[in-house]
């Protein structure tokens, strides 16, 4: 019985992480511009995760910070800092660098979104 509960909890974590990555990468926001956007990524299924997404313009960054339950968006010129990251989901035209979160769950969620998980 205990193993069934553990398996159920693991499946919920994976599903929640996948949904978080599906909705919180862009939160339905059209991403335009250049630069990097650091914010706290969260929705009702998973998070909070400290992330930095690139390329993202200042207006898109502000919108990302208000999508779902995201918060604390801050735009910067240039690329995301790489120090301290747990991994990156490379979606081709954008990258989301995760500074916090469960690596295994984030890697699975990245794969569900068609991204490539890159370890630091």
C-alpha positions in Angstrom: 0.0 0.0 0.0 2.9 2.4 0.8 4.5 1.8 -2.6 1.1 2.7 -4.3 1.0 6.0 -2.4 4.6 6.7 -3.3 4.0 5.9 -7.0 0.9 8.1 -6.9 2.8 11.0 -5.4 5.5 10.6 -8.0 3.0 10.6 -10.8 1.3 13.7 -9.4 4.7 15.5 -9.1 5.6 14.6 -12.7 2.2 15.6 -14.1 2.3 18.8 -12.1 5.8 19.7 -13.3 4.8 19.0 -16.9 1.8 21.2 -16.6 3.8 23.9 -14.9 6.3 23.8 -17.8 3.5 23.7 -20.3 1.7 26.8 -19.0 4.3 28.7 -17.2 7.0 28.9 -19.9 5.0 31.6 -21.6 1.7 31.5 -19.6 -0.1 32.2 -22.8 2.1 35.3 -23.3 3.5 36.2 -26.7 7.2 36.3 -26.1 9.0 39.0 -28.1 12.2 41.0 -27.8 15.7 40.4 -26.5 17.3 40.0 -23.1 16.6 37.8 -20.1 13.7 37.6 -17.7 14.1 36.2 -14.2 10.9 35.4 -12.3 9.3 33.0 -9.9 7.4 30.4 -12.0 4.4 28.8 -10.4 0.9 27.6 -11.1 -1.7 25.5 -9.3 0.1 22.3 -10.2 3.8 23.0 -9.5 6.3 25.4 -8.3 7.5 27.8 -7.2 10.7 27.6 -9.3 13.2 30.4 -9.7 13.8 30.6 -13.4 15.4 32.8 -16.1 14.0 32.7 -19.6 15.7 34.0 -22.8 15.3 35.7 -25.2 12.5 37.8 -23.6 11.9 41.6 -24.1 11.0 43.9 -21.2 7.2 44.0 -22.1 7.0 40.2 -22.4 8.9 39.8 -19.1 6.4 42.0 -17.3 3.6 39.9 -18.8 5.3 36.6 -17.8 5.6 37.9 -14.2 1.8 38.3 -14.1 0.9 35.0 -15.9 -0.6 32.2 -13.7 0.8 32.6 -10.2 4.2 33.9 -11.5 5.8 36.7 -9.6 8.8 39.0 -9.2 9.7 39.4 -12.9 12.9 41.3 -13.7 14.2 42.1 -17.2 17.9 42.4 -18.0 19.8 43.0 -21.2 22.0 40.1 -22.4 21.8 36.4 -21.4 20.6 34.7 -18.2 23.2 34.0 -15.5 24.2 30.4 -15.5 25.8 30.1 -12.1 23.7 28.0 -9.6 21.3 26.6 -12.2 20.0 23.0 -11.8 19.3 22.7 -15.6 18.0 24.2 -18.8 15.1 23.4 -20.9 16.1 24.3 -24.5 13.0 24.7 -26.6 14.9 25.8 -29.7 13.7 29.4 -30.0 13.8 29.9 -26.2 15.6 28.6 -23.1 14.4 28.4 -19.6 17.1 28.1 -17.0 15.9 26.6 -13.7 17.7 27.8 -10.6 15.6 25.7 -8.3 13.4 22.6 -8.6 13.6 18.8 -8.8 15.9 17.9 -11.7 14.2 14.6 -12.5 10.7 16.1 -12.6 11.9 19.2 -14.6 13.7 17.0 -17.1 10.6 14.9 -17.7 8.4 18.1 -18.0 10.9 19.5 -20.5 10.7 16.4 -22.6 6.9 16.5 -22.6 7.2 20.0 -24.1 9.5 18.9 -26.9 12.5 20.5 -25.3 16.0 19.1 -24.6 17.1 19.0 -21.0 20.6 20.3 -20.5 22.5 19.7 -17.3 24.8 22.6 -16.2 
